[in-house]
Amino acid sequence: MVFRLENLLPEPLKETDVSASEVWNRSFEFGCGKCICIQAESGKGKTTLIHILYGRRKDFSGKVLLDGETIDKFNSAKWATLRQRSLSIVFQELMLFGELTGWENILLKLRLTKYCGKEHIQEMASRMNSAHLLQKKCGILSFGERQRIAIIRALVQPFDWLLLDEPFSHLDAENLKLAATLIAEECKKRQAGMLVTALGKDSLFPYDQTITV
């Protein structure tokens, strides 16, 4: 599964100097199975890029093609299928239901995809020091605890690309290392690509490419 960008420019950046960007207003391709870091300071469009690739934003000029098809032609059914089978994401804002427990948030995704068993979820939670969080409502968890739940939720479905929007911003060094190790293993298992946004230099993964937006 390959993303290709052709002269892509989000509407909010149209009055901004993007000449230093390696992505905006250029031809660029995210190759299948690659591990890529999108690096830039705040306000340069990292989250916007993730949301465009996930079909969440449509306010852009230029083209985004997925395996040769322009994504602006995809209908809601096509996006639903892609998000269940091919694209998984950890949103910067996490998008968890605060009134539901960690388990309940994860199971909502699992019911759609039926990809892995509950034992594997428990194993992933244990490896991320999160087993004790599963029965707690997400609304009372810290942001870092919710990040760990959101990461597990992203890993319980099949995917060809895992989109991670500053997924470790509130994790301490130990939990960050545990999360990164698990993510790398799951991506390798599925031969999936990974797109990670970061504010600065990031050495968590063996990136094939680091790109500035």
Phi and psi in degrees as a GROMACS rama.xvg file:
@    title "Ramachandran Plot"
@    xaxis  label "Phi"
@    yaxis  label "Psi"
@TYPE xy
-121.973  128.81  VAL-2
-93.4728  134.836  PHE-3
-126.868  130.084  ARG-4
-107.127  133.228  LEU-5
-127.518  105.29  GLU-6
53.9094  38.8131  ASN-7
-70.6726  133.338  LEU-8
-150.392  116.025  LEU-9
-67.2062  146.881  PRO-10
-54.4834  -43.2682  GLU-11
-62.8856  -16.6242  PRO-12
-102.877  6.66402  LEU-13
-64.8815  -27.524  LYS-14
-98.9928  13.7822  GLU-15
-107.877  145.995  THR-16
-74.4092  110.489  ASP-17
-112.264  19.7979  VAL-18
-64.0555  -25.1163  SER-19
-85.1204  -8.01895  ALA-20
-74.0459  142.492  SER-21
-90.6631  -0.216453  GLU-22
-118.531  -54.1722  VAL-23
-67.4708  135.232  TRP-24
61.0926  29.6506  ASN-25
-133.721  171.667  ARG-26
-95.5559  127.572  SER-27
-150.029  149.547  PHE-28
-134.158  132.903  GLU-29
-98.0847  105.818  PHE-30
-73.2876  148.644  GLY-31
-59.4893  131.316  CYS-32
78.9778  4.78369  GLY-33
-85.0449  152.91  LYS-34
-108.07  112.734  CYS-35
-127.017  135.118  ILE-36
-104.874  127.168  CYS-37
-101.249  112.929  ILE-38
-118.034  134.787  GLN-39
-178.047  161.711  ALA-40
-73.8717  170.794  GLU-41
-60.6394  145.381  SER-42
89.8212  2.34975  GLY-43
-95.8923  -5.28903  LYS-44
105.258  17.8767  GLY-45
-61.8128  -51.4867  LYS-46
-64.6089  -39.1815  THR-47
-58.0417  -43.1201  THR-48
-61.3051  -46.062  LEU-49
-58.9122  -43.5419  ILE-50
-68.3707  -33.3526  HIS-51
-66.6557  -45.5607  ILE-52
-64.8721  -28.3183  LEU-53
-89.0257  -2.08059  TYR-54
80.5934  16.0537  GLY-55
-86.8319  -24.5158  ARG-56
-124.8  141.242  ARG-57
-126.789  8.09213  LYS-58
-89.9385  73.7271  ASP-59
-149.896  158.369  PHE-60
-104.986  167.666  SER-61
85.3735  -165.754  GLY-62
-130.418  146.631  LYS-63
-123.299  123.48  VAL-64
-114.804  137.378  LEU-65
-116.467  112.868  LEU-66
50.8306  41.6373  ASP-67
87.1699  -6.89276  GLY-68
-102.371  135.685  GLU-69
-73.9657  128.451  THR-70
-72.1099  -19.59  ILE-71
-70.7117  -9.01878  ASP-72
-93.4236  -6.89541  LYS-73
-71.36  134.711  PHE-74
-89.6887  177.892  ASN-75
-63.1979  -35.0251  SER-76
-65.5174  -40.5894  ALA-77
-62.787  -44.952  LYS-78
-64.131  -40.2627  TRP-79
-60.4279  -42.1851  ALA-80
-65.1219  -44.5208  THR-81
-60.3092  -41.9408  LEU-82
-74.2227  -18.5156  ARG-83
-89.6954  -29.6798  GLN-84
-115.49  -25.4717  ARG-85
-128.284  -27.9858  SER-86
-122.12  124.111  LEU-87
-122.569  156.185  SER-88
-148.927  145.94  ILE-89
-113.935  107.553  VAL-90
-70.1908  148.283  PHE-91
-59.5837  -37.5065  GLN-92
-88.7414  3.1699  GLU-93
73.0446  -43.2976  LEU-94
61.3547  40.4424  MET-95
-93.0871  154.046  LEU-96
-87.4959  113.659  PHE-97
-64.5652  -28.3765  GLY-98
-81.954  -7.92029  GLU-99
-102.615  154.297  LEU-100
-73.6864  170.818  THR-101
-57.8413  -45.9879  GLY-102
-56.4083  -47.9843  TRP-103
-63.8518  -38.3104  GLU-104
-63.524  -42.9976  ASN-105
-67.4757  -41.3575  ILE-106
-68.0877  -27.2453  LEU-107
-57.645  -42.9324  LEU-108
-71.2315  -41.8404  LYS-109
-63.0509  -36.6553  LEU-110
-63.5714  -30.1707  ARG-111
-76.0185  -34.9423  LEU-112
-107.789  -28.7267  THR-113
51.1597  41.7272  LYS-114
-88.0075  -40.9567  TYR-115
-135.591  164.63  CYS-116
-87.952  165.58  GLY-117
-65.0529  -29.4384  LYS-118
-64.2361  -38.7387  GLU-119
-67.8194  -36.9049  HIS-120
-62.9832  -44.7172  ILE-121
-61.2585  -39.3895  GLN-122
-64.1653  -44.7669  GLU-123
-62.5591  -41.9863  MET-124
-62.7778  -41.8113  ALA-125
-63.1732  -40.9371  SER-126
-66.5451  -24.2185  ARG-127
-103.386  20.1496  MET-128
54.0382  39.2251  ASN-129
-125.099  3.51706  SER-130
-58.8102  -35.4406  ALA-131
-73.5826  -10.2087  HIS-132
-91.5074  -16.3319  LEU-133
-62.8634  -32.6259  LEU-134
-93.9876  5.36956  GLN-135
-98.6144  145.912  LYS-136
-68.1237  136.637  LYS-137
-64.5579  -25.7155  CYS-138
-64.2115  -20.412  GLY-139
-101.745  -1.45411  ILE-140
-81.8376  155.034  LEU-141
-69.8028  166.385  SER-142
-63.3331  -39.7174  PHE-143
-63.8805  -38.7915  GLY-144
-65.1962  -40.7638  GLU-145
-66.3925  -33.6104  ARG-146
-60.0105  -40.4274  GLN-147
-66.0878  -38.9933  ARG-148
-64.5795  -42.216  ILE-149
-64.1318  -35.7106  ALA-150
-66.091  -45.8264  ILE-151
-60.1469  -43.7549  ILE-152
-58.1001  -39.5363  ARG-153
-67.5597  -25.2206  ALA-154
-91.2489  -3.86373  LEU-155
-91.2529  10.8432  VAL-156
-125.827  161.795  GLN-157
-71.4199  151.21  PRO-158
-161.01  149.585  PHE-159
-99.4496  -24.7196  ASP-160
-133.51  134.003  TRP-161
-110.341  119.784  LEU-162
-102.528  120.976  LEU-163
-123.263  109.521  LEU-164
-99.9873  96.142  ASP-165
45.0272  59.4852  GLU-166
-76.1094  -12.3493  PRO-167
-116.345  16.9949  PHE-168
-61.3003  -24.9702  SER-169
-118.288  20.1056  HIS-170
-98.7536  141.177  LEU-171
-74.957  172.782  ASP-172
-59.6972  -41.2869  ALA-173
-65.6508  -49.7909  GLU-174
-69.8953  -30.3785  ASN-175
-62.533  -46.0558  LEU-176
-63.6806  -41.8941  LYS-177
-62.1886  -44.0256  LEU-178
-65.4575  -44.9124  ALA-179
-63.3544  -39.2596  ALA-180
-63.3807  -45.2883  THR-181
-64.2775  -44.5365  LEU-182
-60.3326  -45.6707  ILE-183
-60.9149  -40.9864  ALA-184
-64.126  -44.1166  GLU-185
-66.7806  -37.892  GLU-186
-66.9998  -41.0812  CYS-187
-63.8121  -40.6873  LYS-188
-58.8002  -37.4523  LYS-189
-97.5915  -1.37076  ARG-190
54.6642  42.3102  GLN-191
-98.7316  154.073  ALA-192
-82.3147  158.001  GLY-193
-134.889  132.898  MET-194
-122.868  115.183  LEU-195
-119.152  128.603  VAL-196
-95.0707  144.825  THR-197
-149.112  149.24  ALA-198
-76.3382  -31.3691  LEU-199
-141.683  -158.079  GLY-200
-61.9954  137.776  LYS-201
-135.331  123.58  ASP-202
-120.469  23.2895  SER-203
-68.014  -34.6556  LEU-204
-122.198  158.53  PHE-205
-79.6552  76.4193  PRO-206
-63.9746  138.183  TYR-207
-76.9546  -25.5821  ASP-208
-158.591  140.621  GLN-209
-117.655  126.747  THR-210
-122.513  140.877  ILE-211
-102.558  129.063  THR-212
